Each structure stands twice: as C-alpha cells, then as structure tokens.
Amino acid sequence: MPNPGQLSGKVAIVTGGASGIGRATALLLAREGAAVVVVDVNRESGESVTAEIAAAAGRATFIAADVTSAVGCREIAERTLRELGHIDILFNNAGITRRATVLDLAEEDWDRVMAVNVKSIYLLSREAIPHMRKQGAGAIINTASGWGLAAGPRAAVYCASKGAVVLLTKAMAIDHGPHIRVNCVCPGDTDTAMLHNEAQQLREDETRFLAESARRPLGRVGRPEEIAQAVLYLASDASSFVTGTALVVDGGGLAGTS
C-alpha cells in the first residue's frame, strides 16, 4: 500500500500560492495528502499550480482573491468550507517588498506592504479560526522573515511588516490555544522572483546583489522547497508541541547577530 502522506485528509489554504515559497509549499502539502486551496491574484500562475498538483494525482482548487480585502477573505473561507468541508491548515504566505528608507518610501507603498504582509493575516485568520475552534484543531503558519527579527538596510517597511508578523504570530498563539497552533517561518534570502526584483528596486547589479545575499555560513541563498519543508513541519503533527515560535530557515544568516 502506498504511504497516504502525513497530511492525508487535511485541507490547507496557501496564500501567495502561485509562485515562489507558496508554490513550493502547495506542491509539497499536496504530495503529503492535503487538499490544497491555492490563493493568489495571478490567475494564470495559480491555475498552473493547481494543474500541476492534479497531474500528480493530488487535489487542488484555485481561488483568485485579494487577501487584503475582508470580502475576499470571507469568500476564500466560505468557498473552502463549501467545497471541501473544513479548514485544517492556513499558510498565510502572501507578501511583497519595497526596498527603501523611510525618506524614500511613498506613503502608498507603506500602506500596500503593510496590508499584504500583515493585514491579510488578520483578515484570513479571523475567518479560519472559528472553524478550527469548532473542529477542535488547526494549524496556522505565517511567513515572516529573518528581517522581522534583525533589521536590514533600505527595507524599512518590509522589516516593520515582518516584525509585526512575528509578534502577531505569538499573540495569536496565546489567544487561540490549546487546540489551534500558530507559528511563523522566517526565511532568509530565497531564490524567488521577489529576491531578483529587489535588485531592480535598488538599481543594483543583479549578479553582485545575489552574491551578497549568499554571504552566510552555508554560502548560498535558500530554495523555495527548503522553506516549504519547514512549513510542512509546522503544519503537521510532527510539531504538535510547537506554537508561538518563529522558525528561522536562513542558512545561518542570523547566526552572528546578537
């Protein structure tokens, strides 16, 4: 008999699931037996991910939605419950960055980054938690960042947003235990379109920028699949006594910070 997977019978929502860490995580959770709801504003890429899951005999649904909208988040939860019956795992992963100091950052960019990176977690968790509480179990994982624990240059709003995610995670873990576990993963620089886009935002040579990003004890940037493995751990029963934690997956980038 084939191994049914450690998430067999579970339903997982993955926001920002069309690319990068979200895509890698959606694929991994599906391989582990979860029915995955891929949420993204990019319909073409989102549907491509769900097709890839289906081609591997997995279960997936795509929902095009803006997770900064209360209406959008309500629709995500309602459709998931209507089509799949329950919500067991919520991976609040949607995120954007704007590389600038507070002097150079436009107000609308501040508002947009905070909305996507922080407000979306509040809105979608608010929809999912009552159902998790009713069924007596649930796991929420939020994407923070190493720069939510130790700030970096020319990334004021990104650092502020990811620091907020870390403490929001801890507060939610306190408020919604003992049956709902809430954790966050803190990736270091990871080989995604977002990382490459940062070089463009900073008007830096991409090769030099990526070489700088790789300067850490393990000597390279991360792969989306490596972050996905950390999310799987936090979503599964393997982490049944873990809540309120910020799991750093950064190749040792923070190892030398105080």
Buried (B, 14 or more C-beta within 10 A) or exposed (E): EEEEBBBEEBBBBBBBBBBBBBBBBBBBBBBBBBBBBBBBBBEEBBBBBBEBBEEEEBBBBBBBBBBBBBEBBBBBBEBBBEEBEBBBBBBBBBBBBBBBEEEEBEEEBBEBBBBBBBBBBBBBBEBBBEBBEEBEBBBBBBBBBBBBBBBBEBBBBBBBBBBBBBEBBBEBBEEBEEEBBBBBBBBBBBBBEBBEBBBEEBEBEBEEBBEEBBEBEEEEBBBBBBBBBBBBBBBBEEBEEBBBBBBBBBBEBBEEEE
